[in-house]
Amino acid sequence: MKNERPDRSGPHRVAFEKNKKRILATQEVCGICGKPVDMTLKTPHPLSACIDHIVPVSKGGHPSDIENLQLAHWACNRAKSDKLFKSKREPKKAITNRNLPWSTDWTKYKGA
């Protein structure tokens, strides 16, 4: 028998399918390219929806944990293959006055 991935057979299959349904119902943007995913397109259309393992199973990623799964375009997932990429859906850090460098070195200030 062919050596199958844990998310396609065995105890992880049910959890993977449950989390897949949750992701397809709640996410709208490809986790790899950051563009919207059209849910009406069907595989093998390049822009159809599929589920991507953020950390590939072959690299030690969990096969069914929802924290390791994201929505992706079919073509983006195929291009990514088993590589590790930083996700584009991570929130960007907002620049505020608390993050900017000091404009004046007040440690040398001598008041009047």
Secondary structure, 3 states (H helix, E strand, C coil): CCCCCCCCCCCHHHHHHHHHHHHHHHCCECCCCCCECCCCCCCCCCCCEEEEECCCHHHCCCCCCHHHEEEEEHHHHHHHCCCCCCCCCCCCCCCCCCCCCCCCCHHHCCCC
